[in-house]
């Protein structure tokens, strides 16, 4: 594959100059603490994101052209300095900054990625992996949020090109959506085993047993944990025996597409840095490895 995608990456431009980014850890710590308090109360956290390390990096670079993210192998995309701290970035500060920003993104309190339904229910696989959080309902906040998802995608593209990896842990279904691969039942089980079991249960249940069930046309969202209508006025329409397979199909589609829009914005940012022709050569697992490197297992935790 390298014989194909290396020339493609080279022809897709490399950054013309190093970018300069200043990050203030003290401000970021206070901002995250405020975001956590708001998160715990169920309040909007978006207003606090801009002063986190990720938010500061975003504000510094959001207006930059995609060319500036198209670095070559082992080339750092930017030079990072930490306010009030000594040090000249010869690569170490860049890796430190990118690692800390990655870790921030993996904290549900910032509102970008959240634990999967499997994690919350204590069931199934990938309980340690995250999925994209719902888009904000406020139009202005949503617009800003989408811009940040696009920026995250650009950071993923830069990691892909440079080999300076991001420390992110996303569920396999997210990586498959990023490469636009077909979503399978196994992928669904990897994020929500209970919904899948419900879907299978309805296909096998007898008519007599079904009569004792009270089910309406709703599905349980990942976050917030709320019932969402699968059809107009779904909470008022009971699932009948004749419509049980329709409900099963709607529930499957609801879970499959729950965060597809968020992934699309991540992919848009990624494709601004990595050519689509190159991305199409990668499987989901290969893309994850290209952006995050090989997963390390802490034997002491086993």
N, C-alpha and C positions, 0 to 999 in steps of 0.2 A: 504493500500500500504506500510505503514511503516514497517509492519511485514515482508515484502518481501525485501524492499530495504535497510533497516538498516543493516542486516547481510551482504548483498552484498557489501555495502560501507566499512564495517569493514574488509572484506576479500580482499579488493582492496588496502590495505596498507594505513598507515597514515604516515605523515612526520616524519622523524627521528630526526629532529632538527629545531630550529627556524632559519629563514634566517634573515640576517641583511642588511638593505637597507638605504642608505643615499640619501636624496633628497634636492636639492638646489633650493629654490623658486625664488631667484633673477635671476639665470640663466634661469629658466623656463619662467619667465615673459618676459625677453628679447627675448628668442627664439620664444615664441608665437607671440610677436609683429612683429618679422621678418617674421614669417609664414603668419600672417594676411596680411602684405604688399604684399607678393608674391602671396597670394591667390587672393587678390583684383586685381592684375595685370594679373591674369590668368597664373601665373608661377608655376613651380614645388615647392611644399612645403616640400617634403620628407626630404630634407637636414637639415631642422630645427627641425624635430620631435624628434631626438635623445636627444636634450637638454631640452625638455619639461619634466614635472614630469613623464608622462607616459614613455617617451623615456629613462629617467634615470632609472626608475624601470625595464624597459625591458633590458637595458644593464647590470644591476646588476644580473638579474635572467634568462636571455635567455638560458644560458648553464646548468641550473639546471635540474635535472631529474624530471619527472612527480611526483614521490613519494613525493617530497618536497611541492607539491601543494595540496596533499591529506590530508587536515586537518580534524579534527573531529568537532562535533557540538560545537559552541561557542569558538572555538580555532582559534586564529589569525595565519595566515600563515607566517607572518614575523614580525620583529620588525623594526619600522621606526624611524629614527631621521632626523630632518631638520637642515641642515648646518647653523651654526651661531645662533641657537635657543636652549634655554635650555629646558630640559624635558626628562623624562625617559618613554619609551613606555610601559604602563601598559594596553594598549588597546585603549586609547583615540587617540594617535598619529597614530595608525594603521587605525582607522576608518576615521580620518581626511585625511590621505594620500590617502586611497582608494576612498573616496568621491571626492577629488580634481582630482584624476586621471580619475575617471568616468566622471566628468564634462568636462575635457579636451577632452575626446574621443567623446563627444556629440557636439563638436564645428567643423563645417564643414571645418574650416580653416586648421585643421590638416589632413584632407583628408581620414579619416576612415569611417565616416558616414555623410550622406547629407540629406537634406529635400527631401521628396518624391515629385513626380510630382504633387500630389494633393496640397501640400503645396505651391509649386511654382506657380500653376495656381489659387490658392485660391478657389479650388473646392473640394467637397466630404469630406470624413472622414479622421481622423488620420493626420491632417495637422501639429500637433505638434510632430509627431513621425518621426524617421529617418530610412533610409535604407542604406545598405553598398554602399560606393563610388566605382566607377570603379577601376579596377586594373591598375597600371601604365603600360605604353607601353614599357618603357625601361626595358630590361631583368634583369639587376642587381638590379635596384630599385624595380622591381616587386618581385624578390626573397626575398629581405629584407621586403617588405610590407607583403608578405604571412607569413613570420616568425612572424611578429607583430600581424597579425590576429590570428595566432595559439596561441600566447601568450595571447591575449585578451580572447580567448576561455578557456585557462587554468585559468585565473582570474575568469571567469564565473563559472567554475567548482569548484573553491575554495569557491566562494560565496555560491554556491549550498550546499556544504558540511558543511560549518561553520555557515551559517545563518547570516553572516556579509555581507549585501547586497551591490550591485553595484547600483549607481544612473544613470541608462541608460534607455532610452525610445526609443525602436525600434518598428517598425510597426508590426502588428499581422502576416503579411505574413512571416516575418523573423523568428519569433518564430515557426511558422508552418513548415518552412523549416528545422529548427534546430531539430525538432522531426520527420522530414520526413513524415509529414501528407499530405494528398491530398490537393492541392491548389484549391480553389473554386472561382466562379465568385465574390462572396462577398469579398474574399481576394484581388482580382484584383481591385475591386472598391475602396478598402481601400487605394490604393497607386496611382491609375491613372484612375479616373472616365472618363476623356475625351477620352482616347484611347478605353475604353470599350464602351462608347457611339458611337464612330465611328464604331467600330466593329458591334454593333447592328444595326446601321443606314444602313450599307451596306447590311445587311441581309433583311431589310424591304423596301429598296428603289425600286421604279419602274424603268423599263428599260428606259423610256423617261427622267426621272429625272437624272438617272445615266449618260446619255450622256453628260450632262452639267458639270459633275465633272471631274477634272483633278487630278488624284491620281497616284503616282508611288509606287514602291515596297520599301518603306522606312518607318522607324519608328523613332520617336523622343526619343533620349536617355535622361535619367534623368540628367546626368552631364558628360561632358558639354552638353548644350542643342544643340544637333546636329542631323541631319538626318543620320540614319544608314541604309545601305542596308539590306533588309530582304532576298534577293537572290543575286547571283552575278550580278553586274551592275544594282542593283535594282533602282538606281536613273535615269536610262535610259529606264527602262521598265514601260510602263503605265499599270495600272490595267484596264483590260477590263471587260465587263459585265459578261462574262463567268468565269473569274478568281476572281471575287469579293469575293467569299466565301473562296478561297485559301488565298487571301490577309488578310481577316479577321482572319483566323486561324493563319497565320504567325505573325500578329501583336499581337495576344493574347499570343502566345508562346514566342515572343521576350520580352514582358513585364514580363511574368511569370519567365523567366530564366535569366533576365538581371543581377541579382547579385547572382545567385545560386552558382557560383564558390567561391565567397567570403564567403558565408554562409557555404559552405563545409569546408573551412579552419577553420572557427570559430568552427564548430562542431568537427573537428579533435582534436583541442585543448581541447575542452570540454570533449570529450570522453577519452582523456588521463588521466583525473582526475576523471571523473564519469563513471562507467561501462556502456556500451551500454545496458546491460540487465536492468539496473535501468532507464536509460534515456527513454527506450521504454515504460515504465509504465506511462509516463507523457504526458498530453495534452499540447498544446502550451501555454495556459493560466496558467496551473499549473507550467510549467517550468519558465515562466516569473515571477511568484510569488515566486518561490523557489530561483531565482537569484536576484530579485529586491525588494521583499517584496510587501506588499499591497500598491497600489497607494493612495497617499494622495491628497485630493482635497482642494484647498485654496478657502474657501467660499467667502472671500473678493474680489476675482478676478471674481466671477460669476456675 
